[in-house]
Amino acid sequence: MRPIQAVINLSSLQSNLNQVKKLAPHSFVWAVIKANAYGHGALKVAEALNKADGFAVLQIKEAIALRKQGLHKPILLLEGFFDSSEINQIIKYNLIPVIHNSYQLKAICNTSKEISIVLKLNTGMNRLGFSYSNFEKIINKISKKSNINIFHIMTHFATADDEQGVDKPLAIFDKICSKFKFSQSLANSAAILKFPNTHRDWVRPGIMLYGVSPFSNTTATDLGLMPVMSLQSKVIAVHHLKKGAAVGYGNTFIAEQDIKVGVVACGYADGYPRTAPNGTSILVNGYKTRLIGRVSMDMLCVNLTNIDNADINSPVTLWGEGLPIEALASAVGTIGYELLCNISQRVPLIYK
Ligand SMILES: *Cc1c(COP(=O)(O)O)cnc(C)c1O
């Protein structure tokens, strides 16, 4: 078997949930497991996070898979439904749609069956949610429908992770929502970590559960989080090259001295970013070394010159335990979220 695998450490996942609960001890927790739990496998992650109070996903089919697995806790659909014909399934499987646009509002007001919903307020991100000028009217309209239960009201922050903070959107939210007794949900990971005044009734952690920092200037370790996914592979070929030899497509790496090169079974088709530059950190036999040459579809090359006993079958870590994903993300101009979600179907997830 090709040696690449993403090892998922479920006790680290649980420890990260405990960290959420320590930070927000009075809030219920929606564990956000959209995008196949940020690449970690939604069903296994939901099973391991049995101390979460509910789960948030994107698509109805993800929610139904969780129900079929025997999960009875609340499930939130973060974008609600896309067609009114989906409401029947939402009711059948007891799911809670976020209602954020006028199409959904109309459809929901036309059902006579019992349903719980979450109403979303746009507090300035201008992505999803009703504008504050008609939010009160909408709440009042729905409150008249005895079959519709407003499970809570929510908003989402655009800048909880940077210096702009949450003051402005929070003021908008409170101005309208403090008039109502509904329970509230505001905080993503960054707000959970940084703004206790946003914790309210339900928090919505995603990235921090997976042990990745939502901030560009703070590491996961500093935040008490443990990496959950380690992308691992092995060396599958070794070459002793003379000074002046080239490595990989485009000959972008030329050896400045004699060098021992390892070829690793991991490429961009596995989810390792092709844009990773020469010199990016990679662990071989537990020692830090460097990527050399271009990342290709199925392979990449590393410098083995100074690594004792490095040979065919030496273990390689591309990110995870011992090698924070945040460093790779910033080297390629993205965030840990994207690297995790891009882990490819052909990489088996191994749970430990
Ligand atoms: C994805 C998502 C979250 C989780 O965000 P993190 O930054 O991963 O914690 C929370 N709320 C909503 C509405 C989301 O879409």
The ligand as a Gaussian input file, in Angstrom:
#p B3LYP/6-31G(d) Opt

LIG

0 1
 C      -17.362000      27.460000       9.712000
 C      -18.186000      28.225000      10.673000
 C      -17.837000      28.310000      12.027000
 C      -16.537000      27.749000      12.572000
 O      -15.513000      28.678000      12.332000
 P      -14.012000      28.420000      12.863000
 O      -13.292000      29.654000      12.485000
 O      -13.517000      27.218000      12.141000
 O      -14.131000      28.217000      14.326000
 C      -18.696000      28.962000      12.890000
 N      -19.844000      29.524000      12.430000
 C      -20.198000      29.488000      11.136000
 C      -21.446000      30.152000      10.692000
 C      -19.378000      28.862000      10.219000
 O      -19.735000      28.827000       8.924000

